[in-house]
């Protein structure tokens, strides 16, 4: 993926959430991208992957790596659900608190760009608790001082998950079947492949936009599916 670059132009990536649906595709894409000098994945458990440009760093006792990690771009695909987390508090501890703490930590390693997987409809004033947390996380990241913050708000994510949940499989099948009806203003709500989101993020990272740039789901699809 991507044209060869001089080593001096290659960028160092820090990946959060490498074991998840989008994170797994980000890991594959970054390791295949010759414009990426190295990939450091912060993990709770080993990924079971070996690659000369991949390094895994475990979270320390305080919930952060013990030393700063040199990086240019931070890709954040951390996320859970309230059902999986067990409570609202546990969900927010991952999707907002941990995201913000790791984003602050990455600045100590020289990070200049942060690319976040959020959600369509994210808004700190939303009626949905899930979307309020996502919106609050976006707002907190915007105040950290990154040169570039790119937020990706996909609709329902499609793809093969490590944990196969019946409800998600049924929702994915229904979304694929109904995609042809999602036209005009509804197009932004079409389900999207996790691999498409990952490709869009990697492509967007090559041309950092100063300040905050939000990518809605239909724009993500266009960028991720482009040849």
Number of C-alpha atoms within 10 A of each C-alpha: 13 14 7 12 14 9 11 8 11 17 19 21 27 26 26 24 21 24 23 19 23 26 25 19 20 29 26 14 19 24 20 13 18 18 22 24 20 22 23 21 24 23 18 14 11 12 13 6 9 9 9 8 14 16 14 20 17 15 14 12 8 7 12 16 17 12 11 13 20 17 23 19 26 26 26 23 24 22 22 15 15 14 10 9 15 10 12 14 10 16 20 24 16 17 21 21 17 17 24 19 14 17 22 16 17 23 21 13 15 15 23 18 25 26 23 24 23 26 20 19 18 20 20 18 12 14 9 13 16 20 19 18 24 25 21 19 23 25 15 14 21 18 8 13 13 20 15 21 26 25 22 23 23 27 20 18 21 21 16 11 15 9 8 9 9 9 9 15 15 10 15 19 13 12 20 13 10 12 15 10 11 14 11 7 7 11 14 20 19 22 24 24 21 24 22 23 26 27 24 22 24 22 14 17 21 14 9 18 14 13 13 15 14 16 20 19 23 19 16 25 21 13 18 22 14 10 5
